[in-house]
């Protein structure tokens, strides 16, 4: 399923209604939050979705979030979303943005970076396991590096499955790579066509 928002929970509920086997129902990363499966109750058990980051709150960083954010009353709302899929996705995205900004500052030797400098930082971003450990997020996502030519990294993801009885997602695979031999030529072809249609000059060549 390629969806976002309420369409996901509606589709899952309808699949439950017609007794579609949940283990055969797989969503993309935007179709795999708690909000998508909880409305269907026990019927959603076994539903699968892709993810590009890990699950839950069993990471050292969460101890700091508890101490310095939630316990001090600075959490958004009740603070009860910590560790959920969408919270973790926001956390992950924020971490990547900060690391890209730090990279940009290192490249250009200034704390006052411009948008163009930020782009340079994003295009030189490298996320290693050592860096994730230092940030309190060990094994939170696949290691990767990006470049001017490749903004998407290496195309790694994993599959998680909803355990309705436990009320939580569980990883059922390691991170694995998508079929880059198939995808990359398609991306290059569409990108070149879009650039030609809009008079965009390739910057990375």
BAFI-3210 file (N, C-alpha, C; in Angstrom, 3 decimals, decimal comma, padded with zeros to 6 digits):
// residues 205
n [1|2|3|4|5|6|7|8|9|10|11|12|13|14|15|16|17|18|19|20|21|22|23|24|25|26|27|28|29|30|31|32|33|34|35|36|37|38|39|40|41|42|43|44|45|46|47|48|49|50|51|52|53|54|55|56|57|58|59|60|61|62|63|64|65|66|67|68|69|70|71|72|73|74|75|76|77|78|79|80|81|82|83|84|85|86|87|88|89|90|91|92|93|94|95|96|97|98|99|100|101|102|103|104|105|106|107|108|109|110|111|112|113|114|115|116|117|118|119|120|121|122|123|124|125|126|127|128|129|130|131|132|133|134|135|136|137|138|139|140|141|142|143|144|145|146|147|148|149|150|151|152|153|154|155|156|157|158|159|160|161|162|163|164|165|166|167|168|169|170|171|172|173|174|175|176|177|178|179|180|181|182|183|184|185|186|187|188|189|190|191|192|193|194|195|196|197|198|199|200|201|202|203|204|205]
n.u [000,838|000,573|000,404|-000,891|-001,804|-005,302|-006,262|-004,799|-005,543|-008,212|-008,036|-006,749|-008,669|-010,770|-009,578|-009,426|-012,159|-012,907|-011,561|-008,921|-005,698|-003,540|-000,750|000,005|-000,310|001,284|002,755|004,191|006,806|005,403|003,035|002,880|002,483|001,533|-000,918|-002,102|-002,758|-003,950|-006,743|-008,043|-007,920|-007,567|-007,719|-005,802|-003,483|-000,363|000,002|002,267|004,987|007,266|010,355|012,782|014,203|014,895|012,933|010,833|011,882|014,218|016,910|019,932|019,654|017,014|016,872|017,982|016,101|013,904|014,808|015,587|013,638|010,889|010,520|010,915|008,775|008,733|007,937|006,153|002,715|001,303|003,541|003,418|003,970|006,503|008,853|007,102|006,342|006,134|007,155|009,769|010,577|010,549|012,488|014,724|014,919|015,461|017,920|019,510|019,390|020,663|023,215|023,981|024,082|026,175|028,210|028,310|029,169|031,733|032,916|032,920|033,991|032,628|030,093|027,871|026,044|024,957|022,040|023,070|025,463|024,451|023,327|025,687|026,636|024,676|025,122|027,517|027,144|027,730|026,737|027,685|027,918|029,381|029,008|026,236|026,128|027,521|025,696|023,727|022,003|022,287|022,409|020,151|019,498|020,348|023,810|025,169|026,177|026,008|026,029|026,731|025,890|024,315|021,689|020,137|021,318|022,026|019,736|018,590|016,364|013,985|011,759|008,915|006,541|003,185|002,267|-000,497|-001,420|000,661|000,704|002,559|005,097|007,272|010,527|011,172|013,042|016,492|018,151|018,019|019,058|017,427|016,629|019,005|020,049|017,860|016,352|018,034|018,669|016,076|015,530|017,560|016,818|014,225|014,922|016,642|014,865|013,049|014,780|015,447|012,952|012,522|014,617|016,946|020,236|022,527|024,183|026,092|027,786]
n.v [-001,188|002,145|004,854|007,532|008,986|009,065|007,369|005,037|003,641|003,218|001,569|-000,667|-001,482|-002,139|-004,257|-006,059|-006,438|-007,918|-010,167|-010,377|-011,765|-010,572|-010,883|-010,833|-008,277|-005,383|-002,327|000,883|002,980|005,200|004,149|002,802|003,343|003,505|004,709|003,814|001,134|000,607|001,388|-000,785|-002,795|-006,097|-007,284|-006,204|-007,500|-008,781|-007,290|-005,746|-003,424|-001,207|000,200|002,740|003,215|002,295|000,852|001,701|002,749|002,048|003,195|004,964|007,761|008,284|008,266|010,718|012,359|011,816|012,787|015,508|016,637|015,480|015,088|017,641|018,996|019,900|018,541|017,964|018,264|015,610|014,124|011,490|010,231|009,477|007,266|006,127|005,255|007,525|009,552|008,634|008,808|011,548|012,264|010,997|012,293|014,894|014,481|013,808|016,212|017,977|016,817|017,162|019,962|020,411|019,201|020,919|023,246|022,456|022,033|024,599|026,170|027,867|028,919|030,203|029,286|029,330|028,737|027,457|026,456|024,661|022,827|021,790|020,516|018,561|017,066|015,948|014,329|011,747|008,912|006,909|003,845|004,281|007,010|007,088|005,664|007,414|009,464|008,404|006,652|003,819|001,435|002,492|003,080|002,318|002,458|005,037|007,070|010,137|012,062|014,650|013,529|011,469|011,676|010,041|008,019|004,556|003,091|001,406|-000,509|-001,894|-004,522|-004,386|-005,708|-005,707|-006,397|-007,112|-008,007|-007,366|-004,721|-003,323|-002,559|-004,865|-005,611|-007,643|-008,235|-007,693|-004,618|-004,192|-003,965|-002,217|-002,972|-001,735|-001,858|-001,940|000,299|002,642|003,290|004,024|006,223|007,963|008,331|009,539|011,822|013,148|013,687|015,407|017,520|018,389|019,243|021,416|023,112|022,770|022,755|020,175|019,828|018,281|017,033]
n.w [000,000|-000,899|000,750|002,866|005,966|006,851|004,901|005,047|007,453|006,863|004,601|005,705|007,593|005,859|004,528|006,627|006,986|004,737|005,212|004,340|004,211|006,575|006,720|004,125|003,331|002,654|003,440|002,446|003,913|004,829|005,457|007,833|010,655|014,159|014,158|011,857|012,164|014,669|014,753|013,563|015,391|016,737|014,289|012,605|013,091|012,142|009,865|007,598|007,064|005,414|006,604|007,293|009,506|012,946|015,689|018,562|021,915|023,151|023,503|024,287|023,946|024,549|027,297|027,943|026,702|028,299|030,771|030,318|028,744|028,826|031,667|032,558|031,700|029,080|026,882|023,813|023,920|025,770|025,869|025,267|022,915|022,477|021,132|019,365|015,924|014,151|015,781|016,129|013,497|013,038|014,894|013,820|011,321|012,214|013,458|011,227|009,795|011,573|011,704|009,056|008,959|010,767|009,330|007,134|008,409|009,155|006,639|005,520|007,477|009,232|011,544|010,739|008,444|005,020|002,897|000,578|001,563|003,404|001,695|000,637|002,918|003,260|000,986|001,530|003,628|005,940|007,556|010,051|011,971|014,259|014,622|015,108|017,486|019,177|019,255|020,755|019,547|018,753|016,136|014,930|012,364|008,910|007,920|005,855|003,037|001,278|-001,792|-004,238|-006,620|-005,712|-003,833|-002,324|-000,840|-000,198|-000,564|001,446|003,458|005,841|006,984|008,993|011,387|012,558|015,835|017,265|019,763|021,506|020,997|019,455|016,995|015,350|014,278|011,495|009,670|008,759|007,795|004,326|000,890|-001,733|-005,198|-006,856|-009,444|-011,063|-010,246|-010,326|-013,125|-013,974|-012,346|-013,198|-015,877|-015,691|-014,230|-015,983|-018,058|-016,751|-016,153|-018,722|-019,693|-018,057|-018,408|-016,834|-015,773|-015,356|-012,303|-011,062|-012,779]
ca.u [000,000|001,295|-000,571|-000,551|-002,957|-006,466|-006,515|-004,158|-006,369|-009,439|-007,696|-006,484|-009,957|-011,511|-008,929|-009,895|-013,579|-013,046|-010,713|-007,673|-004,627|-002,704|000,667|000,230|-000,601|002,528|002,710|005,463|007,190|004,381|001,815|003,241|002,541|000,507|-002,209|-002,649|-003,194|-004,738|-008,201|-008,575|-007,862|-006,880|-007,735|-004,611|-002,324|000,377|000,233|003,678|005,313|008,688|010,879|014,202|014,812|014,519|011,666|010,803|012,595|015,299|018,148|020,427|019,145|015,701|017,073|018,151|014,811|013,072|015,334|015,695|012,469|009,603|010,461|010,926|007,542|008,973|007,495|004,977|001,536|001,485|004,803|003,131|004,260|007,910|009,065|006,209|006,971|006,255|008,074|011,121|010,914|010,896|013,768|015,740|015,060|016,119|019,318|020,190|019,508|021,697|024,518|024,296|024,468|027,513|029,120|028,436|030,005|033,109|033,400|033,089|034,696|031,808|028,842|026,792|025,964|023,920|021,350|023,965|026,397|023,703|023,260|026,990|026,690|023,809|025,719|028,727|026,753|028,053|026,240|028,315|027,425|030,108|028,348|024,936|026,390|027,881|024,481|022,765|021,049|022,951|021,604|018,856|019,247|021,495|024,879|025,093|026,782|025,377|026,913|026,008|025,269|023,408|021,064|019,284|022,014|022,145|018,436|018,353|015,162|013,695|010,334|008,416|005,224|002,382|001,857|-001,659|-001,512|001,666|000,489|003,810|005,735|008,475|011,350|011,237|014,198|017,561|018,117|018,496|019,089|016,511|017,298|019,553|020,264|016,589|015,861|018,890|018,443|014,780|015,693|018,389|016,029|013,187|015,580|017,132|013,692|012,546|015,741|015,318|011,673|012,538|015,857|017,826|021,568|023,053|025,188|027,072|028,630]
ca.v [000,000|003,414|005,807|008,423|009,520|008,239|006,344|003,786|002,924|002,790|000,428|-001,826|-001,926|-002,805|-005,551|-006,908|-006,749|-008,955|-011,263|-010,462|-012,173|-009,423|-011,143|-010,563|-006,866|-004,678|-000,903|001,594|003,556|006,154|003,390|001,866|003,898|002,980|005,293|003,083|-000,216|000,510|001,439|-002,088|-003,721|-007,377|-007,666|-005,711|-008,298|-009,392|-006,325|-005,407|-002,159|-000,911|001,252|003,035|003,443|001,273|001,004|001,753|003,792|001,436|003,801|005,889|009,116|008,433|008,601|012,174|012,967|011,678|013,643|016,933|017,124|015,082|015,318|019,087|019,577|020,543|017,669|018,405|017,573|014,799|013,400|010,056|009,704|009,094|005,873|005,681|005,283|008,872|010,290|008,206|009,319|012,948|012,280|010,594|013,377|016,005|014,099|013,913|017,631|018,564|016,310|017,824|021,336|020,336|018,906|022,161|024,158|021,969|022,245|026,022|026,838|028,915|028,479|030,916|028,712|029,765|027,586|026,739|025,711|023,539|021,833|021,125|019,615|017,408|016,252|015,317|013,665|010,334|008,392|005,639|003,279|004,973|008,304|006,842|005,285|008,629|010,268|007,697|005,935|002,677|000,562|003,127|003,068|001,811|003,408|005,491|008,340|010,724|012,904|015,481|012,641|010,510|012,266|009,074|006,956|003,244|002,455|000,330|-000,474|-003,139|-004,821|-004,566|-006,337|-005,278|-007,393|-006,475|-008,391|-006,584|-003,309|-002,716|-003,057|-005,661|-005,826|-009,053|-008,402|-006,714|-003,665|-004,781|-002,985|-002,340|-003,393|-000,525|-002,048|-001,627|001,625|003,762|003,749|004,689|007,535|008,780|008,662|010,509|013,059|013,811|014,206|016,563|018,604|018,891|019,947|022,637|023,845|022,676|022,246|019,228|020,497|017,351|016,425]
ca.w [000,000|-000,971|001,260|003,969|006,683|007,175|003,883|005,463|008,424|006,169|003,756|006,564|008,134|004,792|004,303|007,726|006,754|003,708|005,678|003,584|005,139|006,886|006,458|002,706|003,114|002,962|003,135|002,415|005,209|005,280|005,731|008,889|012,007|015,070|013,767|010,722|012,507|015,902|014,568|013,149|016,513|016,556|012,879|011,903|013,479|011,043|008,792|007,455|006,415|005,286|007,469|007,078|010,819|013,906|016,407|020,010|022,651|023,914|023,046|025,308|023,743|025,170|028,713|027,976|026,380|029,494|031,839|030,001|028,001|029,398|033,114|032,826|031,172|027,787|025,792|023,070|024,406|026,975|025,775|025,194|021,577|022,406|020,775|018,299|014,604|013,606|016,651|015,779|012,166|013,221|015,607|012,852|010,350|012,895|013,639|009,935|009,456|012,433|011,271|007,786|009,290|011,350|008,225|006,371|009,200|009,062|005,276|005,219|008,559|009,852|012,159|010,069|007,106|004,101|002,308|-000,329|002,401|003,969|000,627|000,597|004,063|003,000|-000,072|002,066|004,872|006,120|008,823|010,402|013,223|015,320|014,841|015,723|018,877|019,892|019,383|021,592|018,702|018,122|015,269|014,684|010,928|008,163|007,636|004,468|002,677|000,095|-002,588|-005,188|-007,603|-005,077|-002,651|-001,652|-000,138|-000,838|-000,746|002,403|004,289|006,545|007,095|010,358|011,413|013,694|016,819|017,890|021,175|022,235|020,707|018,998|015,786|015,559|013,092|011,106|008,782|008,873|006,692|003,080|-000,189|-002,865|-006,426|-007,457|-010,879|-011,714|-009,877|-010,704|-014,510|-014,062|-011,711|-014,089|-017,068|-015,330|-013,815|-017,191|-018,777|-015,995|-016,323|-020,089|-019,799|-017,250|-018,691|-015,670|-016,096|-014,376|-011,486|-010,499|-013,811]
c.u [000,874|000,329|-000,049|-001,847|-004,085|-006,738|-005,906|-005,044|-007,665|-009,156|-007,446|-007,777|-010,777|-010,908|-009,331|-011,328|-013,776|-012,149|-009,464|-006,555|-003,623|-001,229|001,023|000,008|000,618|002,418|004,107|005,718|006,172|003,053|002,050|003,425|001,479|-000,875|-002,886|-003,275|-004,115|-006,249|-008,816|-008,481|-007,081|-006,790|-006,500|-003,376|-001,679|000,636|001,710|003,852|006,826|009,089|012,337|014,880|014,255|013,319|011,869|011,638|013,765|016,661|018,613|019,882|017,815|015,801|017,252|016,843|013,872|013,490|015,211|014,477|011,166|009,500|010,463|009,714|007,684|008,533|006,284|003,772|001,829|002,816|004,626|003,394|005,715|008,054|008,115|006,904|007,179|007,152|009,511|011,536|011,294|012,242|014,915|015,995|015,780|017,602|020,085|020,389|020,609|023,082|024,942|024,747|025,872|028,565|029,362|029,329|031,480|033,702|033,777|033,739|033,942|030,554|027,641|026,662|024,790|023,163|022,242|024,990|025,714|023,566|024,571|027,129|025,852|024,429|027,024|028,429|027,133|027,594|026,830|027,693|028,108|029,436|026,999|025,088|026,691|026,671|023,424|021,715|021,726|021,969|020,231|018,497|020,458|022,568|024,778|025,922|026,092|026,389|026,069|025,251|024,197|022,868|020,315|019,996|021,942|020,837|018,147|017,052|014,994|012,185|009,985|007,005|004,498|001,972|000,723|-001,755|-000,552|001,465|001,748|004,273|006,970|009,210|011,383|012,327|015,301|017,348|018,706|018,321|018,050|017,321|017,791|019,789|018,998|016,212|016,715|018,738|017,099|014,842|016,474|017,600|014,980|013,793|016,058|015,975|013,131|013,468|015,621|014,045|011,697|013,836|016,787|019,152|022,062|024,227|026,332|028,020|029,891]
c.v [001,238|004,492|006,618|008,856|008,526|007,173|005,006|002,985|002,436|001,553|-000,831|-002,362|-002,655|-004,162|-006,547|-007,354|-007,859|-010,158|-011,463|-010,818|-011,039|-009,653|-010,916|-009,091|-006,063|-003,221|-000,313|002,209|004,558|005,456|002,407|002,505|003,230|003,481|004,517|001,751|-000,294|000,581|000,094|-003,138|-004,975|-007,785|-007,235|-006,536|-008,946|-008,474|-005,925|-004,044|-002,010|000,160|001,499|003,446|002,407|001,702|001,207|002,858|003,252|001,887|004,801|007,309|009,334|008,708|010,103|012,890|012,916|012,695|015,128|017,506|016,764|015,427|016,800|019,788|020,244|019,685|018,268|017,597|016,814|014,057|011,908|009,451|009,260|007,599|005,340|005,849|006,714|009,759|009,937|008,730|010,791|013,108|011,983|011,708|014,572|015,716|014,250|015,370|018,301|018,100|016,919|019,264|021,362|020,066|020,158|023,158|023,760|022,249|023,709|026,814|027,984|028,309|029,090|030,436|029,290|028,535|026,771|025,917|024,496|022,430|021,073|020,123|018,377|016,480|015,587|014,525|012,187|009,916|007,004|005,112|003,947|006,308|008,107|006,441|006,527|009,531|009,597|006,940|004,750|001,827|001,165|003,152|002,532|002,881|003,811|006,747|008,829|011,629|013,793|014,598|011,743|011,099|011,240|008,013|005,655|002,469|001,302|000,563|-001,808|-003,331|-005,031|-005,140|-005,943|-006,466|-006,771|-006,793|-007,579|-005,089|-002,611|-003,327|-003,860|-005,822|-007,312|-009,309|-007,449|-005,673|-004,334|-003,766|-003,284|-002,633|-002,165|-000,658|-001,741|-000,166|002,765|004,203|004,470|006,097|008,465|009,225|009,725|011,847|013,850|014,414|015,444|017,762|019,219|019,714|021,299|023,438|023,907|022,076|021,332|019,868|019,573|016,769|017,251]
c.w [000,000|-000,518|002,417|004,643|006,823|006,129|004,293|006,409|007,797|005,330|004,586|007,149|007,076|004,458|005,383|007,463|005,734|004,006|004,817|004,562|005,360|006,576|004,986|002,348|003,583|002,531|003,031|003,790|005,725|005,554|006,869|010,248|012,875|014,692|012,647|011,116|013,724|015,699|014,184|014,241|016,202|015,097|012,119|012,208|012,256|009,879|008,780|006,795|006,342|006,289|007,123|008,377|011,786|014,753|017,904|020,617|023,469|023,378|024,100|025,164|024,458|026,672|028,875|027,662|027,591|030,553|031,523|029,281|028,719|030,875|033,484|032,235|029,821|026,598|025,099|023,541|025,686|026,978|025,626|023,816|021,429|022,131|019,728|016,953|014,112|014,469|016,279|014,410|012,237|013,901|014,652|011,842|010,964|013,088|012,336|009,541|010,279|011,998|009,939|008,028|009,880|010,277|007,392|007,106|009,129|007,682|005,055|006,349|009,193|010,456|011,458|008,624|006,322|003,591|001,371|000,446|003,017|002,933|000,531|001,740|003,861|001,964|000,363|003,340|004,855|007,513|009,045|011,693|014,408|015,650|015,518|017,190|019,704|020,136|020,263|020,819|017,998|017,318|014,960|013,205|010,209|008,027|006,170|004,288|001,414|-000,605|-003,477|-006,180|-007,004|-003,777|-001,812|-000,848|-000,910|-000,928|000,191|003,177|004,977|006,580|008,566|010,275|012,689|014,547|017,617|019,372|022,029|022,046|020,237|017,684|016,162|014,239|012,762|010,075|009,238|007,780|005,456|001,957|-001,250|-004,133|-007,188|-008,960|-011,676|-011,487|-010,424|-012,155|-014,684|-013,472|-012,621|-015,312|-016,764|-014,935|-015,026|-017,983|-018,092|-016,188|-017,715|-020,254|-019,105|-017,383|-017,475|-016,108|-014,982|-013,632|-011,082|-011,522|-014,039]
res [x|x|x|x|x|x|x|x|x|x|x|x|x|x|x|x|x|x|x|x|x|x|x|x|x|x|x|x|x|x|x|x|x|x|x|x|x|x|x|x|x|x|x|x|x|x|x|x|x|x|x|x|x|x|x|x|x|x|x|x|x|x|x|x|x|x|x|x|x|x|x|x|x|x|x|x|x|x|x|x|x|x|x|x|x|x|x|x|x|x|x|x|x|x|x|x|x|x|x|x|x|x|x|x|x|x|x|x|x|x|x|x|x|x|x|x|x|x|x|x|x|x|x|x|x|x|x|x|x|x|x|x|x|x|x|x|x|x|x|x|x|x|x|x|x|x|x|x|x|x|x|x|x|x|x|x|x|x|x|x|x|x|x|x|x|x|x|x|x|x|x|x|x|x|x|x|x|x|x|x|x|x|x|x|x|x|x|x|x|x|x|x|x|x|x|x|x|x|x|x|x|x|x|x|x]
***
